[in-house]
Amino acid sequence: MKKFLNSVDTVLTESLDGFVAAHSDILAFGDEHKFVRRKTLKPGKVALISGGGSGHEPLHGGLVGHGMLDAACPGQVFTSPTPDQMLAAAQAVDTGAGCLFIVKNYEGDVMNFDMAAEMSDGVLQVVTNDDVAVENSSYTTGRRGVAGTLVVEKIVGAAAEQGMPLPELKALGDRVNASTRSMGVALTSCTVPAAGRPTFDIGDNEMEFGVGIHGEPGRRRDELKSADAIAEEICTAILGDLGDRAWGPALLFVNGFGGTPSMELYLMYNSARKIFEKRGVTVTRSLVGSYVTSLDMAGCSITLTMLEDETTALWDAPVHTAALRWGM
């Protein structure tokens, strides 16, 4: 294993120190480094808080800032943050309008955010579950929350910035999640620093369809196919799951897992866009890049979010975070 490390025991702390220092104009640490928060809070605004295991950067810390999250709670690599982190974050960034937790549907994340919500006043939750690959896995009850979480955080974050109250934000988040579907494919495994070896073995001419963002298995192992054939299977699964809703304007988000170059991600975007538009979906908004990663895994996911006028305007609204910046 070749990685830039001083010690596997300090990799998260040192990475977070560098991250916050590099973006000190917009970010600050919470007490005892339990969370990353916006440096300047907006009084009277509903606070948005998310988090999860590290290794998915820039999710979630890279999405803290104007127009998105107010705080993010990082756990150890692929390990859920603890309820005390979430509780501390909520207490620190709630300016009086309450908090909305945005939680990926993984067992540890859901359990710990639930516990924090029970210990807090004025907290509601949105649980994302956009992955169509599998209904259940060893990590979840129901579908996994994957790259579509970023779309929820962006749209709900814009609405919160504009002053939408907590109950309406939760309803909006649930609506965006219900309009979003994702599926991924892995070409290689990832290597967790503490393990020092790939999470799973995969042949040079193999791929894993429907892989999760922690390297957990998907629908099946298969021989490597062309980009067009991979996109065809993923897009067909997404469209089939959306059913009658898969018509009209949409956001197409092609997300890299950390080890895939931009050239290949844009090639996959080109394939996916052609497939969707042939089947009645009009891609009006796009995002391509590595935003919801799995350490050094080679692969990508395709996310489709069906849009309305309101959600399109909220996607377009100004955002200023470490990972996403436009309109400012």
C-alpha positions in Angstrom: 0.0 0.0 0.0 1.4 3.4 -1.1 -0.3 6.3 0.6 0.8 9.7 1.9 0.6 8.9 5.6 2.4 9.7 8.8 0.4 7.2 10.8 -2.9 5.4 10.2 -3.9 6.6 13.7 -3.5 10.3 12.8 -4.6 10.4 9.1 -8.1 11.8 9.8 -7.0 14.4 12.3 -4.1 15.6 10.1 -6.3 15.7 7.0 -9.0 17.7 8.8 -6.4 20.1 10.1 -5.1 20.7 6.6 -8.6 21.0 5.2 -9.8 23.6 7.6 -6.6 25.6 7.4 -6.8 25.6 3.6 -10.4 27.0 3.7 -10.1 29.1 6.9 -12.0 31.9 5.1 -15.2 29.9 5.3 -14.7 27.1 7.8 -13.8 26.5 11.4 -13.6 23.6 13.8 -16.2 22.9 16.5 -15.2 22.2 20.0 -12.6 19.4 20.4 -12.5 19.0 16.6 -15.9 17.1 16.8 -17.2 18.8 13.6 -16.5 21.3 10.9 -18.8 24.3 10.7 -19.4 27.5 8.8 -17.1 30.2 10.1 -19.9 32.8 10.0 -23.5 31.7 10.8 -26.6 33.3 9.6 -29.0 34.3 12.4 -32.6 33.0 12.1 -31.7 30.4 9.5 -32.5 26.7 9.9 -29.2 24.9 10.4 -28.3 22.0 8.1 -26.1 19.3 9.5 -24.8 16.1 7.9 -22.0 13.7 8.3 -20.7 10.2 8.0 -17.6 8.2 7.8 -14.5 9.8 6.3 -13.1 8.5 3.0 -15.9 10.0 0.9 -14.4 13.5 0.6 -15.3 16.1 -0.3 -18.7 14.8 1.1 -19.6 16.1 3.7 -17.1 18.7 5.0 -16.4 20.0 1.6 -20.1 21.0 1.3 -20.1 23.2 4.4 -20.6 26.9 3.6 -23.0 29.4 2.1 -26.0 27.7 0.4 -25.3 24.2 1.8 -24.4 22.8 5.2 -23.8 24.6 8.4 -21.9 21.7 9.9 -20.5 18.3 9.1 -19.6 15.5 11.5 -16.7 13.3 10.3 -16.3 9.8 11.6 -13.3 7.6 11.2 -12.8 6.0 7.7 -16.1 4.4 6.7 -17.3 4.6 10.3 -20.3 6.6 11.5 -19.7 9.7 13.6 -21.0 9.5 17.2 -24.2 11.1 18.6 -22.2 13.5 20.8 -20.6 14.9 17.6 -24.0 15.6 16.1 -25.4 16.9 19.3 -22.4 19.3 19.7 -22.8 20.4 16.1 -26.5 21.1 16.5 -26.0 23.1 19.7 -23.2 25.2 18.0 -24.9 26.1 14.8 -28.6 26.4 15.7 -29.3 30.1 15.7 -32.9 29.7 16.8 -34.7 28.3 13.8 -34.0 24.6 14.5 -31.9 22.0 12.7 -32.3 19.6 9.9 -30.2 16.5 9.8 -29.5 15.1 6.4 -28.6 11.4 6.8 -27.4 8.7 4.4 -29.3 5.5 4.9 -26.6 3.4 6.5 -27.4 1.6 9.8 -24.8 3.4 11.9 -25.5 6.8 10.5 -29.2 6.5 11.0 -28.9 5.1 14.5 -26.5 7.8 15.7 -28.3 10.7 14.1 -31.6 9.3 15.6 -30.0 9.3 19.1 -28.7 12.9 18.6 -32.2 14.1 17.4 -33.8 12.5 20.5 -31.5 14.5 22.7 -32.1 17.8 20.9 -35.0 20.2 20.5 -36.2 21.5 17.2 -34.6 18.8 15.0 -36.1 17.1 12.0 -34.4 14.6 9.6 -34.2 13.7 5.9 -32.9 10.2 5.2 -31.5 9.8 1.7 -31.9 6.4 -0.1 -31.3 7.0 -3.8 -29.3 3.8 -4.6 -31.3 1.5 -6.9 -28.7 -1.2 -7.0 -29.9 -3.2 -4.0 -32.9 -3.0 -1.7 -30.9 -4.2 1.4 -27.3 -4.7 2.3 -25.4 -5.5 5.5 -25.0 -1.8 6.0 -28.6 -0.7 5.6 -32.3 -1.5 6.0 -33.7 -0.5 2.7 -31.8 1.4 0.0 -28.4 3.0 0.5 -27.9 6.8 0.5 -25.2 7.6 -2.0 -24.4 10.5 -4.4 -27.9 11.8 -4.5 -27.2 13.1 -0.9 -25.2 15.9 -2.4 -28.2 17.0 -4.6 -30.5 17.0 -1.5 -27.9 19.1 0.5 -27.6 21.6 -2.3 -31.3 22.2 -3.0 -32.3 22.2 0.6 -29.3 24.3 1.5 -30.3 26.9 -0.9 -33.9 27.0 0.4 -32.6 27.3 4.0 -30.4 30.2 2.9 -33.5 31.9 1.6 -35.3 31.5 4.9 -37.6 28.5 4.4 -38.8 27.2 7.8 -37.9 23.8 9.1 -41.0 21.7 8.3 -41.0 22.9 4.7 -37.3 22.2 4.4 -37.9 18.6 5.5 -40.7 18.2 3.0 -38.5 19.6 0.3 -35.7 17.3 1.2 -38.0 14.3 1.1 -39.4 15.4 -2.2 -35.9 15.8 -3.8 -34.8 12.4 -2.4 -37.9 10.8 -3.9 -37.1 12.3 -7.3 -33.4 11.1 -7.2 -32.0 7.7 -8.3 -28.3 6.6 -8.4 -26.3 3.5 -9.3 -22.6 2.9 -9.3 -20.0 0.6 -10.8 -16.5 -0.2 -9.5 -13.5 -1.1 -11.6 -11.1 -1.6 -8.6 -11.5 -1.9 -4.9 -10.5 0.8 -2.4 -7.8 0.5 0.3 -8.7 1.5 3.8 -5.5 2.9 5.4 -5.9 0.8 8.6 -6.4 -2.4 6.6 -3.5 -1.8 4.3 -5.0 -4.0 1.5 -7.9 -3.8 -0.9 -11.3 -4.2 0.6 -12.3 -6.8 -2.0 -10.5 -8.7 -4.8 -11.5 -8.0 -8.4 -9.9 -9.2 -11.6 -8.2 -7.0 -14.2 -11.1 -7.7 -16.6 -13.9 -7.5 -14.1 -16.3 -4.9 -12.7 -18.8 -4.7 -9.8 -22.2 -3.5 -10.9 -24.1 -1.6 -8.2 -21.2 -1.3 -5.7 -21.7 0.8 -2.6 -19.6 3.7 -1.5 -17.7 1.6 1.1 -16.9 -1.1 -1.4 -19.8 -3.3 -0.4 -21.1 -5.6 -3.1 -23.6 -4.6 -5.7 -25.9 -6.5 -8.1 -23.2 -8.8 -9.6 -19.6 -9.2 -10.7 -19.3 -9.1 -14.5 -16.7 -8.9 -17.2 -15.6 -5.4 -18.1 -17.8 -3.9 -20.8 -17.6 -0.7 -22.9 -18.6 2.6 -21.4 -21.7 2.7 -23.5 -22.8 -0.7 -22.3 -22.1 0.2 -18.6 -24.1 3.4 -19.0 -27.0 1.6 -20.7 -27.4 -0.9 -17.8 -27.2 1.8 -15.1 -29.5 4.3 -16.9 -32.0 1.6 -17.6 -32.1 0.6 -14.0 -32.6 4.3 -12.9 -35.3 4.9 -15.5 -37.1 1.7 -14.6 -37.1 2.6 -10.9 -38.4 6.1 -11.5 -41.2 4.8 -13.8 -43.6 7.5 -15.0 -41.7 10.2 -13.2 -38.7 9.8 -15.7 -39.9 12.5 -18.1 -39.0 16.1 -18.6 -36.2 18.3 -17.1 -33.5 16.6 -14.9 -30.1 17.0 -13.3 -27.5 14.5 -14.5 -24.7 14.0 -12.0 -21.8 11.7 -12.9 -19.7 11.2 -9.7 -16.2 9.7 -9.5 -15.2 7.3 -6.7 -11.8 8.8 -6.2 -9.6 6.9 -8.6 -11.2 7.8 -12.0 -9.8 10.6 -14.1 -12.1 13.4 -15.4 -11.6 12.3 -19.0 -13.4 9.1 -18.2 -16.1 10.7 -16.1 -17.0 13.1 -18.9 -17.0 10.1 -21.3 -19.6 8.4 -19.0 -21.6 11.6 -18.8 -21.7 11.7 -22.6 -23.0 8.1 -22.8 -25.5 8.6 -20.0 -26.9 11.9 -21.4 -27.5 10.3 -24.8 -29.4 7.4 -23.3 -31.6 9.6 -21.0 -32.5 12.0 -23.7 -33.5 9.3 -26.1 -36.0 8.1 -23.5 -37.7 11.4 -22.8 -35.5 13.0 -20.1 -34.2 16.5 -20.9 -30.9 17.1 -19.1 -31.1 20.8 -18.1 -28.5 20.8 -15.3 -25.3 18.8 -15.0 -22.5 18.0 -12.5 -19.4 15.9 -13.3 -16.6 15.2 -10.8 -15.5 13.3 -7.8 -17.7 14.5 -5.0 -18.9 11.4 -3.2 -15.8 9.2 -3.2 -14.7 5.9 -1.8 -11.0 6.6 -1.1 -9.0 5.5 -4.1 -11.6 3.3 -5.8 -11.8 3.5 -9.6 -15.4 3.7 -10.8 -18.3 6.1 -10.9 -21.9 6.5 -10.2 -24.7 8.0 -12.2 -27.4 10.1 -10.5 -30.6 11.5 -12.1 -32.8 14.0 -10.3 -36.1 15.0 -11.9 -36.4 18.8 -11.6 -39.3 21.3 -11.2 -39.1 25.0 -11.6 -38.5 25.4 -7.9 -35.8 22.8 -7.5 -34.1 24.1 -10.7 -33.9 27.6 -9.2 -32.6 26.3 -5.9 -29.9 24.2 -7.7 -28.9 27.4 -9.5 -28.8 29.5 -6.3 -25.4 30.8 -5.1 -23.2 28.4 -3.2 -19.8 28.9 -1.7 -18.2 25.8 -0.2 -14.8 24.1 -0.5 -16.2 21.7 -3.2 -19.0 23.7 -4.9 -18.9 27.4 -5.8 -21.0 29.3 -8.2 -23.2 32.4 -8.4 -21.3 34.4 -5.7 
